[in-house]
Amino acid sequence: MYLHISSEEGVVNAQFIATNEVVKEALESQIADAKAKLNKLTEDLTAANKSAADLHDESTEALQRNLED
């Protein structure tokens, strides 16, 4: 089996190349689960980034209020 991973404009691609039918079938049987887990991870990372941005905004606003007082 060969695996080629590339990234372009923020999109990561993985290409699996099976060297025989048994390997191909094993990969195909697991690919849906792998996609679901990657999608969940992406959602979690997006939520974490949003939370971090919200915290930054709140801190900036609090600092501005303190400077104005």
PDB file of N, CA, C and O in Angstrom:
ATOM      1  N   MET A   1       0.838  -1.157   0.000  1.00  0.00           N
ATOM      2  CA  MET A   1       0.000   0.000   0.000  1.00  0.00           C
ATOM      3  C   MET A   1       0.893   1.234   0.000  1.00  0.00           C
ATOM      4  O   MET A   1       1.941   1.270   0.644  1.00  0.00           O
ATOM      5  N   TYR A   2       0.447   2.238  -0.740  1.00  0.00           N
ATOM      6  CA  TYR A   2       1.125   3.526  -0.784  1.00  0.00           C
ATOM      7  C   TYR A   2       0.145   4.589  -0.298  1.00  0.00           C
ATOM      8  O   TYR A   2      -1.065   4.479  -0.498  1.00  0.00           O
ATOM      9  N   LEU A   3       0.686   5.608   0.337  1.00  0.00           N
ATOM     10  CA  LEU A   3      -0.130   6.712   0.819  1.00  0.00           C
ATOM     11  C   LEU A   3       0.527   8.008   0.386  1.00  0.00           C
ATOM     12  O   LEU A   3       1.707   8.236   0.653  1.00  0.00           O
ATOM     13  N   HIS A   4      -0.248   8.861  -0.289  1.00  0.00           N
ATOM     14  CA  HIS A   4       0.244  10.162  -0.722  1.00  0.00           C
ATOM     15  C   HIS A   4      -0.635  11.229  -0.079  1.00  0.00           C
ATOM     16  O   HIS A   4      -1.852  11.237  -0.264  1.00  0.00           O
ATOM     17  N   ILE A   5      -0.006  12.133   0.681  1.00  0.00           N
ATOM     18  CA  ILE A   5      -0.740  13.213   1.342  1.00  0.00           C
ATOM     19  C   ILE A   5      -0.240  14.535   0.771  1.00  0.00           C
ATOM     20  O   ILE A   5       0.963  14.773   0.666  1.00  0.00           O
ATOM     21  N   SER A   6      -1.199  15.393   0.402  1.00  0.00           N
ATOM     22  CA  SER A   6      -0.841  16.705  -0.131  1.00  0.00           C
ATOM     23  C   SER A   6      -1.759  17.760   0.476  1.00  0.00           C
ATOM     24  O   SER A   6      -2.838  17.453   0.982  1.00  0.00           O
ATOM     25  N   SER A   7      -1.311  18.991   0.415  1.00  0.00           N
ATOM     26  CA  SER A   7      -2.097  20.109   0.936  1.00  0.00           C
ATOM     27  C   SER A   7      -2.005  21.259  -0.054  1.00  0.00           C
ATOM     28  O   SER A   7      -0.922  21.639  -0.500  1.00  0.00           O
ATOM     29  N   GLU A   8      -3.178  21.806  -0.388  1.00  0.00           N
ATOM     30  CA  GLU A   8      -3.225  22.933  -1.312  1.00  0.00           C
ATOM     31  C   GLU A   8      -4.338  23.876  -0.886  1.00  0.00           C
ATOM     32  O   GLU A   8      -5.490  23.467  -0.744  1.00  0.00           O
ATOM     33  N   GLU A   9      -3.992  25.120  -0.686  1.00  0.00           N
ATOM     34  CA  GLU A   9      -4.949  26.150  -0.301  1.00  0.00           C
ATOM     35  C   GLU A   9      -5.778  25.744   0.919  1.00  0.00           C
ATOM     36  O   GLU A   9      -6.990  25.959   0.957  1.00  0.00           O
ATOM     37  N   GLY A  10      -5.121  25.162   1.901  1.00  0.00           N
ATOM     38  CA  GLY A  10      -5.794  24.788   3.136  1.00  0.00           C
ATOM     39  C   GLY A  10      -6.565  23.484   3.103  1.00  0.00           C
ATOM     40  O   GLY A  10      -7.194  23.110   4.093  1.00  0.00           O
ATOM     41  N   VAL A  11      -6.524  22.788   1.976  1.00  0.00           N
ATOM     42  CA  VAL A  11      -7.234  21.515   1.849  1.00  0.00           C
ATOM     43  C   VAL A  11      -6.206  20.384   1.817  1.00  0.00           C
ATOM     44  O   VAL A  11      -5.286  20.389   1.000  1.00  0.00           O
ATOM     45  N   VAL A  12      -6.378  19.418   2.715  1.00  0.00           N
ATOM     46  CA  VAL A  12      -5.478  18.276   2.775  1.00  0.00           C
ATOM     47  C   VAL A  12      -6.127  17.107   2.044  1.00  0.00           C
ATOM     48  O   VAL A  12      -7.294  16.786   2.273  1.00  0.00           O
ATOM     49  N   ASN A  13      -5.368  16.484   1.173  1.00  0.00           N
ATOM     50  CA  ASN A  13      -5.852  15.321   0.427  1.00  0.00           C
ATOM     51  C   ASN A  13      -4.980  14.117   0.739  1.00  0.00           C
ATOM     52  O   ASN A  13      -3.764  14.243   0.878  1.00  0.00           O
ATOM     53  N   ALA A  14      -5.598  12.959   0.848  1.00  0.00           N
ATOM     54  CA  ALA A  14      -4.865  11.715   1.059  1.00  0.00           C
ATOM     55  C   ALA A  14      -5.275  10.735  -0.031  1.00  0.00           C
ATOM     56  O   ALA A  14      -6.462  10.515  -0.272  1.00  0.00           O
ATOM     57  N   GLN A  15      -4.294  10.162  -0.673  1.00  0.00           N
ATOM     58  CA  GLN A  15      -4.560   9.180  -1.721  1.00  0.00           C
ATOM     59  C   GLN A  15      -3.959   7.850  -1.281  1.00  0.00           C
ATOM     60  O   GLN A  15      -2.753   7.740  -1.061  1.00  0.00           O
ATOM     61  N   PHE A  16      -4.819   6.845  -1.157  1.00  0.00           N
ATOM     62  CA  PHE A  16      -4.390   5.502  -0.788  1.00  0.00           C
ATOM     63  C   PHE A  16      -4.309   4.668  -2.053  1.00  0.00           C
ATOM     64  O   PHE A  16      -5.246   4.654  -2.851  1.00  0.00           O
ATOM     65  N   ILE A  17      -3.207   3.979  -2.239  1.00  0.00           N
ATOM     66  CA  ILE A  17      -3.036   3.113  -3.406  1.00  0.00           C
ATOM     67  C   ILE A  17      -2.783   1.698  -2.899  1.00  0.00           C
ATOM     68  O   ILE A  17      -1.740   1.402  -2.317  1.00  0.00           O
ATOM     69  N   ALA A  18      -3.767   0.835  -3.138  1.00  0.00           N
ATOM     70  CA  ALA A  18      -3.682  -0.547  -2.674  1.00  0.00           C
ATOM     71  C   ALA A  18      -2.900  -1.382  -3.681  1.00  0.00           C
ATOM     72  O   ALA A  18      -3.067  -1.245  -4.893  1.00  0.00           O
ATOM     73  N   THR A  19      -2.048  -2.245  -3.152  1.00  0.00           N
ATOM     74  CA  THR A  19      -1.227  -3.093  -4.011  1.00  0.00           C
ATOM     75  C   THR A  19      -1.880  -4.431  -4.322  1.00  0.00           C
ATOM     76  O   THR A  19      -1.416  -5.162  -5.197  1.00  0.00           O
ATOM     77  N   ASN A  20      -2.966  -4.758  -3.601  1.00  0.00           N
ATOM     78  CA  ASN A  20      -3.696  -5.980  -3.929  1.00  0.00           C
ATOM     79  C   ASN A  20      -5.147  -5.843  -3.467  1.00  0.00           C
ATOM     80  O   ASN A  20      -5.492  -4.903  -2.752  1.00  0.00           O
ATOM     81  N   GLU A  21      -5.972  -6.768  -3.872  1.00  0.00           N
ATOM     82  CA  GLU A  21      -7.414  -6.696  -3.625  1.00  0.00           C
ATOM     83  C   GLU A  21      -7.760  -6.775  -2.138  1.00  0.00           C
ATOM     84  O   GLU A  21      -8.690  -6.102  -1.693  1.00  0.00           O
ATOM     85  N   VAL A  22      -7.041  -7.574  -1.370  1.00  0.00           N
ATOM     86  CA  VAL A  22      -7.322  -7.701   0.062  1.00  0.00           C
ATOM     87  C   VAL A  22      -7.087  -6.370   0.768  1.00  0.00           C
ATOM     88  O   VAL A  22      -7.890  -5.952   1.603  1.00  0.00           O
ATOM     89  N   VAL A  23      -5.995  -5.715   0.432  1.00  0.00           N
ATOM     90  CA  VAL A  23      -5.684  -4.412   1.024  1.00  0.00           C
ATOM     91  C   VAL A  23      -6.740  -3.397   0.604  1.00  0.00           C
ATOM     92  O   VAL A  23      -7.187  -2.592   1.421  1.00  0.00           O
ATOM     93  N   LYS A  24      -7.140  -3.431  -0.670  1.00  0.00           N
ATOM     94  CA  LYS A  24      -8.157  -2.509  -1.171  1.00  0.00           C
ATOM     95  C   LYS A  24      -9.468  -2.674  -0.402  1.00  0.00           C
ATOM     96  O   LYS A  24     -10.077  -1.686   0.007  1.00  0.00           O
ATOM     97  N   GLU A  25      -9.893  -3.896  -0.210  1.00  0.00           N
ATOM     98  CA  GLU A  25     -11.143  -4.159   0.507  1.00  0.00           C
ATOM     99  C   GLU A  25     -11.051  -3.710   1.962  1.00  0.00           C
ATOM    100  O   GLU A  25     -12.014  -3.173   2.509  1.00  0.00           O
ATOM    101  N   ALA A  26      -9.900  -3.928   2.590  1.00  0.00           N
ATOM    102  CA  ALA A  26      -9.717  -3.501   3.979  1.00  0.00           C
ATOM    103  C   ALA A  26      -9.802  -1.978   4.081  1.00  0.00           C
ATOM    104  O   ALA A  26     -10.442  -1.451   4.991  1.00  0.00           O
ATOM    105  N   LEU A  27      -9.164  -1.280   3.159  1.00  0.00           N
ATOM    106  CA  LEU A  27      -9.220   0.181   3.151  1.00  0.00           C
ATOM    107  C   LEU A  27     -10.643   0.678   2.920  1.00  0.00           C
ATOM    108  O   LEU A  27     -11.119   1.566   3.627  1.00  0.00           O
ATOM    109  N   GLU A  28     -11.311   0.107   1.939  1.00  0.00           N
ATOM    110  CA  GLU A  28     -12.672   0.537   1.610  1.00  0.00           C
ATOM    111  C   GLU A  28     -13.629   0.309   2.779  1.00  0.00           C
ATOM    112  O   GLU A  28     -14.554   1.094   2.982  1.00  0.00           O
ATOM    113  N   SER A  29     -13.414  -0.753   3.542  1.00  0.00           N
ATOM    114  CA  SER A  29     -14.316  -1.039   4.662  1.00  0.00           C
ATOM    115  C   SER A  29     -14.123  -0.054   5.812  1.00  0.00           C
ATOM    116  O   SER A  29     -15.017   0.098   6.644  1.00  0.00           O
ATOM    117  N   GLN A  30     -12.982   0.612   5.874  1.00  0.00           N
ATOM    118  CA  GLN A  30     -12.694   1.532   6.970  1.00  0.00           C
ATOM    119  C   GLN A  30     -12.797   3.013   6.588  1.00  0.00           C
ATOM    120  O   GLN A  30     -12.771   3.876   7.466  1.00  0.00           O
ATOM    121  N   ILE A  31     -12.912   3.313   5.303  1.00  0.00           N
ATOM    122  CA  ILE A  31     -12.840   4.697   4.850  1.00  0.00           C
ATOM    123  C   ILE A  31     -14.009   5.550   5.355  1.00  0.00           C
ATOM    124  O   ILE A  31     -13.803   6.717   5.691  1.00  0.00           O
ATOM    125  N   ALA A  32     -15.203   5.014   5.416  1.00  0.00           N
ATOM    126  CA  ALA A  32     -16.356   5.786   5.886  1.00  0.00           C
ATOM    127  C   ALA A  32     -16.160   6.195   7.345  1.00  0.00           C
ATOM    128  O   ALA A  32     -16.453   7.334   7.708  1.00  0.00           O
ATOM    129  N   ASP A  33     -15.671   5.286   8.181  1.00  0.00           N
ATOM    130  CA  ASP A  33     -15.421   5.586   9.585  1.00  0.00           C
ATOM    131  C   ASP A  33     -14.318   6.639   9.712  1.00  0.00           C
ATOM    132  O   ASP A  33     -14.423   7.549  10.534  1.00  0.00           O
ATOM    133  N   ALA A  34     -13.281   6.523   8.918  1.00  0.00           N
ATOM    134  CA  ALA A  34     -12.187   7.498   8.953  1.00  0.00           C
ATOM    135  C   ALA A  34     -12.679   8.885   8.554  1.00  0.00           C
ATOM    136  O   ALA A  34     -12.308   9.878   9.180  1.00  0.00           O
ATOM    137  N   LYS A  35     -13.506   8.958   7.524  1.00  0.00           N
ATOM    138  CA  LYS A  35     -14.065  10.249   7.100  1.00  0.00           C
ATOM    139  C   LYS A  35     -14.917  10.862   8.199  1.00  0.00           C
ATOM    140  O   LYS A  35     -14.827  12.063   8.455  1.00  0.00           O
ATOM    141  N   ALA A  36     -15.737  10.056   8.847  1.00  0.00           N
ATOM    142  CA  ALA A  36     -16.596  10.558   9.922  1.00  0.00           C
ATOM    143  C   ALA A  36     -15.758  11.101  11.077  1.00  0.00           C
ATOM    144  O   ALA A  36     -16.076  12.150  11.637  1.00  0.00           O
ATOM    145  N   LYS A  37     -14.696  10.393  11.431  1.00  0.00           N
ATOM    146  CA  LYS A  37     -13.835  10.850  12.519  1.00  0.00           C
ATOM    147  C   LYS A  37     -13.102  12.134  12.142  1.00  0.00           C
ATOM    148  O   LYS A  37     -12.952  13.024  12.979  1.00  0.00           O
ATOM    149  N   LEU A  38     -12.648  12.243  10.907  1.00  0.00           N
ATOM    150  CA  LEU A  38     -11.983  13.466  10.455  1.00  0.00           C
ATOM    151  C   LEU A  38     -12.952  14.643  10.429  1.00  0.00           C
ATOM    152  O   LEU A  38     -12.580  15.759  10.791  1.00  0.00           O
ATOM    153  N   ASN A  39     -14.189  14.404  10.006  1.00  0.00           N
ATOM    154  CA  ASN A  39     -15.197  15.468  10.013  1.00  0.00           C
ATOM    155  C   ASN A  39     -15.481  15.941  11.434  1.00  0.00           C
ATOM    156  O   ASN A  39     -15.612  17.142  11.670  1.00  0.00           O
ATOM    157  N   LYS A  40     -15.576  15.016  12.377  1.00  0.00           N
ATOM    158  CA  LYS A  40     -15.804  15.362  13.782  1.00  0.00           C
ATOM    159  C   LYS A  40     -14.628  16.167  14.317  1.00  0.00           C
ATOM    160  O   LYS A  40     -14.820  17.154  15.028  1.00  0.00           O
ATOM    161  N   LEU A  41     -13.422  15.752  13.982  1.00  0.00           N
ATOM    162  CA  LEU A  41     -12.236  16.476  14.417  1.00  0.00           C
ATOM    163  C   LEU A  41     -12.234  17.897  13.856  1.00  0.00           C
ATOM    164  O   LEU A  41     -11.890  18.847  14.559  1.00  0.00           O
ATOM    165  N   THR A  42     -12.615  18.038  12.602  1.00  0.00           N
ATOM    166  CA  THR A  42     -12.690  19.362  11.980  1.00  0.00           C
ATOM    167  C   THR A  42     -13.703  20.238  12.710  1.00  0.00           C
ATOM    168  O   THR A  42     -13.437  21.412  12.970  1.00  0.00           O
ATOM    169  N   GLU A  43     -14.860  19.674  13.039  1.00  0.00           N
ATOM    170  CA  GLU A  43     -15.880  20.419  13.783  1.00  0.00           C
ATOM    171  C   GLU A  43     -15.352  20.853  15.153  1.00  0.00           C
ATOM    172  O   GLU A  43     -15.567  21.987  15.579  1.00  0.00           O
ATOM    173  N   ASP A  44     -14.659  19.938  15.837  1.00  0.00           N
ATOM    174  CA  ASP A  44     -14.118  20.255  17.156  1.00  0.00           C
ATOM    175  C   ASP A  44     -13.071  21.368  17.064  1.00  0.00           C
ATOM    176  O   ASP A  44     -13.055  22.278  17.892  1.00  0.00           O
ATOM    177  N   LEU A  45     -12.201  21.293  16.061  1.00  0.00           N
ATOM    178  CA  LEU A  45     -11.172  22.319  15.885  1.00  0.00           C
ATOM    179  C   LEU A  45     -11.793  23.665  15.531  1.00  0.00           C
ATOM    180  O   LEU A  45     -11.340  24.705  16.008  1.00  0.00           O
ATOM    181  N   THR A  46     -12.821  23.647  14.703  1.00  0.00           N
ATOM    182  CA  THR A  46     -13.514  24.894  14.349  1.00  0.00           C
ATOM    183  C   THR A  46     -14.143  25.521  15.587  1.00  0.00           C
ATOM    184  O   THR A  46     -14.054  26.733  15.784  1.00  0.00           O
ATOM    185  N   ALA A  47     -14.770  24.713  16.410  1.00  0.00           N
ATOM    186  CA  ALA A  47     -15.385  25.210  17.643  1.00  0.00           C
ATOM    187  C   ALA A  47     -14.324  25.758  18.595  1.00  0.00           C
ATOM    188  O   ALA A  47     -14.532  26.795  19.225  1.00  0.00           O
ATOM    189  N   ALA A  48     -13.201  25.075  18.701  1.00  0.00           N
ATOM    190  CA  ALA A  48     -12.125  25.541  19.577  1.00  0.00           C
ATOM    191  C   ALA A  48     -11.566  26.864  19.080  1.00  0.00           C
ATOM    192  O   ALA A  48     -11.295  27.761  19.879  1.00  0.00           O
ATOM    193  N   ASN A  49     -11.391  26.995  17.777  1.00  0.00           N
ATOM    194  CA  ASN A  49     -10.891  28.253  17.209  1.00  0.00           C
ATOM    195  C   ASN A  49     -11.873  29.385  17.470  1.00  0.00           C
ATOM    196  O   ASN A  49     -11.467  30.503  17.787  1.00  0.00           O
ATOM    197  N   LYS A  50     -13.163  29.097  17.338  1.00  0.00           N
ATOM    198  CA  LYS A  50     -14.187  30.118  17.589  1.00  0.00           C
ATOM    199  C   LYS A  50     -14.164  30.530  19.055  1.00  0.00           C
ATOM    200  O   LYS A  50     -14.264  31.715  19.372  1.00  0.00           O
ATOM    201  N   SER A  51     -14.034  29.557  19.945  1.00  0.00           N
ATOM    202  CA  SER A  51     -13.986  29.857  21.377  1.00  0.00           C
ATOM    203  C   SER A  51     -12.766  30.712  21.707  1.00  0.00           C
ATOM    204  O   SER A  51     -12.864  31.660  22.485  1.00  0.00           O
ATOM    205  N   ALA A  52     -11.629  30.384  21.124  1.00  0.00           N
ATOM    206  CA  ALA A  52     -10.415  31.159  21.362  1.00  0.00           C
ATOM    207  C   ALA A  52     -10.570  32.581  20.840  1.00  0.00           C
ATOM    208  O   ALA A  52     -10.127  33.532  21.485  1.00  0.00           O
ATOM    209  N   ALA A  53     -11.194  32.730  19.679  1.00  0.00           N
ATOM    210  CA  ALA A  53     -11.417  34.066  19.118  1.00  0.00           C
ATOM    211  C   ALA A  53     -12.374  34.861  19.995  1.00  0.00           C
ATOM    212  O   ALA A  53     -12.179  36.059  20.202  1.00  0.00           O
ATOM    213  N   ASP A  54     -13.410  34.199  20.514  1.00  0.00           N
ATOM    214  CA  ASP A  54     -14.358  34.872  21.407  1.00  0.00           C
ATOM    215  C   ASP A  54     -13.661  35.336  22.685  1.00  0.00           C
ATOM    216  O   ASP A  54     -13.895  36.453  23.147  1.00  0.00           O
ATOM    217  N   LEU A  55     -12.806  34.487  23.257  1.00  0.00           N
ATOM    218  CA  LEU A  55     -12.071  34.858  24.462  1.00  0.00           C
ATOM    219  C   LEU A  55     -11.155  36.049  24.193  1.00  0.00           C
ATOM    220  O   LEU A  55     -11.043  36.959  25.014  1.00  0.00           O
ATOM    221  N   HIS A  56     -10.505  36.028  23.038  1.00  0.00           N
ATOM    222  CA  HIS A  56      -9.629  37.144  22.668  1.00  0.00           C
ATOM    223  C   HIS A  56     -10.437  38.438  22.569  1.00  0.00           C
ATOM    224  O   HIS A  56     -10.019  39.477  23.080  1.00  0.00           O
ATOM    225  N   ASP A  57     -11.590  38.369  21.913  1.00  0.00           N
ATOM    226  CA  ASP A  57     -12.440  39.556  21.770  1.00  0.00           C
ATOM    227  C   ASP A  57     -12.896  40.073  23.133  1.00  0.00           C
ATOM    228  O   ASP A  57     -12.882  41.279  23.379  1.00  0.00           O
ATOM    229  N   GLU A  58     -13.298  39.161  24.014  1.00  0.00           N
ATOM    230  CA  GLU A  58     -13.742  39.559  25.346  1.00  0.00           C
ATOM    231  C   GLU A  58     -12.603  40.201  26.131  1.00  0.00           C
ATOM    232  O   GLU A  58     -12.813  41.193  26.828  1.00  0.00           O
ATOM    233  N   SER A  59     -11.399  39.640  26.022  1.00  0.00           N
ATOM    234  CA  SER A  59     -10.240  40.198  26.728  1.00  0.00           C
ATOM    235  C   SER A  59      -9.898  41.578  26.197  1.00  0.00           C
ATOM    236  O   SER A  59      -9.578  42.484  26.966  1.00  0.00           O
ATOM    237  N   THR A  60      -9.964  41.735  24.901  1.00  0.00           N
ATOM    238  CA  THR A  60      -9.673  43.029  24.287  1.00  0.00           C
ATOM    239  C   THR A  60     -10.685  44.071  24.731  1.00  0.00           C
ATOM    240  O   THR A  60     -10.316  45.201  25.050  1.00  0.00           O
ATOM    241  N   GLU A  61     -11.952  43.700  24.753  1.00  0.00           N
ATOM    242  CA  GLU A  61     -12.995  44.625  25.195  1.00  0.00           C
ATOM    243  C   GLU A  61     -12.812  45.001  26.656  1.00  0.00           C
ATOM    244  O   GLU A  61     -12.979  46.168  27.013  1.00  0.00           O
ATOM    245  N   ALA A  62     -12.474  44.046  27.505  1.00  0.00           N
ATOM    246  CA  ALA A  62     -12.260  44.321  28.926  1.00  0.00           C
ATOM    247  C   ALA A  62     -11.061  45.247  29.107  1.00  0.00           C
ATOM    248  O   ALA A  62     -11.110  46.163  29.927  1.00  0.00           O
ATOM    249  N   LEU A  63     -10.011  45.026  28.369  1.00  0.00           N
ATOM    250  CA  LEU A  63      -8.833  45.879  28.448  1.00  0.00           C
ATOM    251  C   LEU A  63      -9.172  47.302  28.019  1.00  0.00           C
ATOM    252  O   LEU A  63      -8.739  48.266  28.650  1.00  0.00           O
ATOM    253  N   GLN A  64      -9.936  47.426  26.959  1.00  0.00           N
ATOM    254  CA  GLN A  64     -10.338  48.758  26.496  1.00  0.00           C
ATOM    255  C   GLN A  64     -11.165  49.476  27.559  1.00  0.00           C
ATOM    256  O   GLN A  64     -10.957  50.665  27.802  1.00  0.00           O
ATOM    257  N   ARG A  65     -12.099  48.772  28.196  1.00  0.00           N
ATOM    258  CA  ARG A  65     -12.925  49.373  29.240  1.00  0.00           C
ATOM    259  C   ARG A  65     -12.057  49.834  30.405  1.00  0.00           C
ATOM    260  O   ARG A  65     -12.283  50.909  30.963  1.00  0.00           O
ATOM    261  N   ASN A  66     -11.057  49.019  30.778  1.00  0.00           N
ATOM    262  CA  ASN A  66     -10.175  49.384  31.877  1.00  0.00           C
ATOM    263  C   ASN A  66      -9.324  50.596  31.535  1.00  0.00           C
ATOM    264  O   ASN A  66      -9.055  51.432  32.397  1.00  0.00           O
ATOM    265  N   LEU A  67      -8.911  50.692  30.310  1.00  0.00           N
ATOM    266  CA  LEU A  67      -8.112  51.839  29.877  1.00  0.00           C
ATOM    267  C   LEU A  67      -8.938  53.111  29.829  1.00  0.00           C
ATOM    268  O   LEU A  67      -8.424  54.203  30.070  1.00  0.00           O
ATOM    269  N   GLU A  68     -10.225  52.969  29.516  1.00  0.00           N
ATOM    270  CA  GLU A  68     -11.113  54.114  29.438  1.00  0.00           C
ATOM    271  C   GLU A  68     -11.498  54.631  30.821  1.00  0.00           C
ATOM    272  O   GLU A  68     -11.816  55.809  30.982  1.00  0.00           O
ATOM    273  N   ASP A  69     -11.469  53.741  31.822  1.00  0.00           N
ATOM    274  CA  ASP A  69     -11.870  54.132  33.188  1.00  0.00           C
ATOM    275  C   ASP A  69     -10.824  54.937  33.858  1.00  0.00           C
ATOM    276  O   ASP A  69     -11.000  55.345  35.006  1.00  0.00           O
TER     277      ASP A  69
END
